[in-house]
């Protein structure tokens, strides 16, 4: 019962977060989960590795589903391909217990994070004015 209440609360909180901030948070969470997955893989904890990769894949799927192809046009199409590549790479890395693919996805997510962090949210601009 309490987890259902917590889910409803979190959903309402997420709905009130500006979209850019939410993208930053989800992208960062995906990258952090993969960093933790690598730690588990290196320490021989395969089940924990898989769990963290799956968590990251779920977060990437959320980013992917949130793409707006009408407004985002070319950028949305590029992100679409990038997220699909990340999912395939992580699935392959998970099956092979190979850190190289995970490291590549972390690198891409971190590069995206730098880009997202470089964008000022319109709401932040108005708050500062």
C-alpha positions in Angstrom: 0.0 0.0 0.0 2.7 2.5 0.9 4.7 1.8 -2.3 1.5 2.7 -4.3 1.2 6.0 -2.4 4.9 6.7 -2.9 4.5 6.0 -6.6 1.6 8.4 -6.9 3.5 11.1 -5.0 6.6 10.6 -7.1 4.5 10.8 -10.3 3.0 14.1 -9.2 6.4 15.5 -8.2 7.9 14.5 -11.6 5.0 16.2 -13.4 5.9 19.5 -11.7 9.6 19.3 -12.6 10.6 21.4 -15.7 11.2 19.0 -18.6 14.9 20.0 -19.1 15.6 19.4 -15.4 13.9 16.0 -15.6 15.9 15.0 -18.7 19.1 16.0 -16.8 18.1 13.9 -13.8 17.1 10.8 -15.8 20.3 11.0 -18.0 22.5 11.4 -14.9 20.7 8.5 -13.2 21.3 6.3 -16.2 25.0 7.1 -16.3 25.3 6.6 -12.5 23.6 3.2 -12.7 26.1 2.2 -15.4 29.1 3.3 -13.3 27.8 1.2 -10.4 27.2 -1.7 -12.9 30.9 -1.6 -13.8 31.9 -1.7 -10.2 29.8 -4.8 -9.7 31.2 -6.4 -12.8 34.8 -5.8 -11.7 34.1 -7.3 -8.3 32.5 -10.4 -9.9 28.9 -9.6 -8.9 27.2 -10.5 -12.1 23.6 -10.4 -10.9 24.1 -6.9 -9.5 25.8 -5.9 -12.7 22.8 -7.0 -14.7 20.4 -5.3 -12.3 22.2 -1.9 -12.7 22.4 -2.2 -16.5 18.7 -3.0 -16.6 18.0 0.0 -14.4 20.0 2.2 -16.8 18.2 0.7 -19.8 14.8 1.6 -18.2 15.9 5.2 -17.7 17.2 5.4 -21.3 13.9 4.0 -22.5 12.1 6.8 -20.6 14.3 9.4 -22.3 13.6 7.7 -25.6 9.8 7.6 -25.1 9.9 11.3 -24.2 11.3 12.4 -27.5 9.1 14.9 -29.4 9.7 14.4 -33.1 7.4 17.2 -34.2 9.2 19.9 -32.2 12.6 18.3 -32.0 12.9 17.3 -35.6 16.5 16.5 -36.5 17.8 16.5 -32.9 15.0 14.1 -31.8 15.9 11.8 -34.7 19.5 11.8 -33.7 18.7 11.1 -30.1 16.4 8.3 -31.3 19.3 6.6 -33.0 21.6 7.3 -30.1 19.2 5.8 -27.6 18.6 2.7 -29.8 22.4 2.3 -30.1 22.8 2.6 -26.3 20.1 -0.1 -25.7 21.6 -2.5 -28.2 25.1 -1.9 -26.8 24.0 -2.4 -23.2 22.1 -5.6 -24.1 25.2 -7.0 -25.8 27.5 -6.0 -23.0 25.1 -7.6 -20.5 25.0 -10.9 -22.3 28.8 -10.9 -22.7 29.6 -9.3 -19.3 31.8 -6.9 -21.3 32.7 -3.6 -19.8 33.7 -1.9 -23.0 30.2 -1.3 -24.3 29.1 -0.1 -20.9 32.0 2.3 -20.8 31.1 3.6 -24.3 27.5 4.3 -23.3 28.7 6.1 -20.1 30.9 8.3 -22.3 28.0 9.2 -24.6 25.6 9.8 -21.7 28.2 12.0 -20.0 28.7 14.0 -23.2 24.9 14.4 -23.5 24.9 15.5 -19.9 27.4 18.3 -20.6 25.1 19.4 -23.4 22.0 19.3 -21.3 23.8 21.2 -18.5 24.9 23.9 -20.9 21.3 24.7 -21.8 19.5 27.3 -19.6 15.9 26.3 -18.9 13.5 29.1 -19.8 12.0 29.0 -16.3 15.5 29.5 -14.9 16.0 32.6 -17.1 12.8 34.1 -16.0 13.6 33.4 -12.3 16.9 35.2 -12.7 15.5 38.3 -14.5 
